Amino acid sequence: MARHPGVARSVVVIGLGRFGAALALELERSGTEVLGIDIDAAAVSALSGDLTQVVEADAALEETATEVRLTDFDRVVVAIGGHIVASCLASAIALGHGLDVWAKAISEPHARILTKLGVKHVVFPERDMGHRVAHRVRGGMLDYVQFSDDYAIVMVPVPAGLVDVPLGESSTPARHEVAVVAVTDVSGRFVQATPRTVPGEGARMIVSGGVRQVERFTALASRGTTRRRSER
């Protein structure tokens, strides 16, 4: 039976290209034990000393799983992008050992194969980042995370109409069908929003809701920011 730990304390990252290396380094910085595996000696050398352990090996071979004691780890991330066969073989081997596998896909057919193999977490790093950046490029949003086709969380400047007004006394969020999750305080740190929260001038807020709803609210925030700048 596959293991699905709430928080992974140890992760194997297979494929140390740009995505795999960035992921492995971030996991290591967060306190996670990371084993990096790549068939390319240069990729392994580049991360030597930065990860818990780095191994030059072919993760598409069953013997590699035994040699690195793959089953000692909580999760496996298959970050191989350019070689679909190697990606699928490495994923199948990890799944065969009952591990929780996350895998990078470079195309829809690649994703379908991974899904049919049993990978429950298929990610498209470039596509997902493209979506995220596109919303920021349009203007207004400071950050954007979409969880499904119809739900997102955004970070935006506080609209002018909400500055110095307790959230519980404003009808603006409800009118736009969004919820204010958090607001920055005077120190710039985010704190959980309550009806008593009073957003200050220049503050940021995190808002959740339907994709169209948060986009409309973002337009309101953007107009408010433009107006405040023009008044200075």
N, C-alpha and C positions, 0 to 999 in steps of 0.2 A: 504493500500500500504506500502511495506517495506521501511524503511528509510535507506539511504546509505550516511551518512555524509562524507565529505571529510576527516576530522580529528575528531576522536572520543574523546570527552572530558570526557566521562564516559563509563566504561566497566564493565560488569558482567562476572566474571570468575567462571564457575561451574566445580568443581573438583579441589582440591588443592593438588594433588599428586606432583611428582617432576616437571613435565612439567607445570602444572597449577600454582603451587606456583612460579616457576621461571618467568613465563610469567606475573603473577599478580604483583610481586615485581618490574619487569622491567617497567611495565606500570606505577606503582606508582612513581617510580623514575623519569619517564619522565614527571610527572606532571598531569597524568590522574587520575581521580577519579575512584577508583576500589572497587567493591563489590565482595568479595569472598564468595562462597557458597560451603559447603561440608557436607555430612551426617555424617562424622567422627569427633567426638569431638576433638580428638588429633590433626588432621590437622587444625582445626579451631583455637585451642589454640596456635599452633605453629606460626600462622601469626597474632594473636591478637596484635594490636598496630602498625603493619607494613603496614596495608592496611587501606584505608578510612573506610571500614566497613567489618567485617567478620561475617557470619551467619551460624549456624549449622542448616541445613534443608535438606529436600529431594527435589531436583530440578526436580525430575520426577513426582511431584504432581502439579496439576494445582493451588491448593490453595497457594502453595509457591510463585508462580509468583505474586499473588495478595498481599501477605503479605510483600514481599520485594519491591513492586512497580517496577516490572521489566520494565514496559514501560517508566519509567523515564530515562532509560539509552540508550545510542546511539548504543552500540553493545553488543553482548553476545558471549562469547567463551565457548564452551562445551568441557572441557578438560578431561572428564571422559574416561578412557582407558580400564579398566578391566571389565566393565559391559556394554555390547553393548546395552541391552534393556534400561537401565537407560540413556545412551548416546542418544539413538534415541528418547526416550520420552521427555527428557529435550530439545532436539533440536526442536522437533515438537511443544512443548508448546511455545518456544520462537518465532518460525516462525509464529505460530498462532496469536501472538500479533503484528505481522508486524515488527519484529526486524531483524536487519542484523546479521546473525549467522555465526560464524566460529566454526568448529568442528574438534576435533582430531579423526583420524581413526587408528585402530590397524591392519586392514587387508583390502584387496581389497573388499571382500563381505561387510564389515562394511561401507566402503566408498561408495559402490554402493547404500546401503540402505539410507545413509545420503543424497546422491545426489537425490535419488528418492523422499525423503521427501521435497526437495527444498533447501537444504543447498548448497550455491554456493561456499563456501570456505571450502574445506576439506583438512586438512593437515596431513602429516605423519611425526611427529617430529623426530622419531628415524631413519626412512629411509632417510629423507632429510639430517639429520646431518651425517649419514653414508656416503652418496654420497659426501658431502662436505669434510669430513675428509679424505676419500679415495684419493681424488685428491691431498690433501696436503701431505699425506703419500708417494705418488708416488715421491714427490720431486719437488722442483722448485717453486711451488705456495705458497705464504704466506697466501692467502685466496681465496675462490672460491664460487661463487654463480651462480647457473644455473637457468635461467628463463623459459626455455622450452627445448624440446629435442635437439634443435639446436642453442641455444644462451646462452652465459655465460659472466660473468664479473669476472676477476681475479686480484689479487694483486701480483705483482712479483718484484724481484730486477731488477733494470735497467740493460739491457744487456750491456756488455762491449763496443760494437760498438756504443751505443747511449750516452755514458758518454761524457759530455762537447760538445755535438753537438746539435744545435737548431733542434727541431723536424721537422720544416719546411724544413730543409736541408737533412733530412734522408729519404731514401726510404724503410727502413726496415719494419716499420709498414704496409705500403701499400702492400709491397711484400708478407707479411704474412696475408694480408686481415684482419687486426685488426685496431682498433682505440684507440689511447691513450687518456684516459678521464682526468686523473689527475696525477700529479707528486709531490712528497714531496719536499719542499724547504729546505733551510739550517737549519731551525728550526725544521724540521721533520714533518711539517704540510702539508696536501695535498692542492694543489692549482689547479685550472682548467688549463688544458693543452692548449696551443696555439702554433701556428707555431714558436713563438719566445722563447718558453720554452726551457731551457737548463738543462737537467738532470745532477745532480752532482754525484760524486763518492759516492757509498753507498746509493743512493736514491732509493725509491720505486715508482712504477707506477701502476695505475689502467688501465687495458686494457679490451676492450669489443670486441666481435665478435662471430663467429660460434664456437661451442665447439671444433671441430678439429683444427680450426685455432688458437684459444687461447692456446690449448695444444702444438701446434708446436712452438708458440712464447714463451711459458713457457720453453720449452726445450732449446731454444736459450738463454733465460735469465739464466737458470741454468748452461749452459756451460760457460757463461760469468762470473758468480759468482765463479765457480770452478777455472777458469783461473786466476781471480784476486787474489784469495787466494793463488794459487801456486806461483804467482809472488812475494809475500811478504816474 
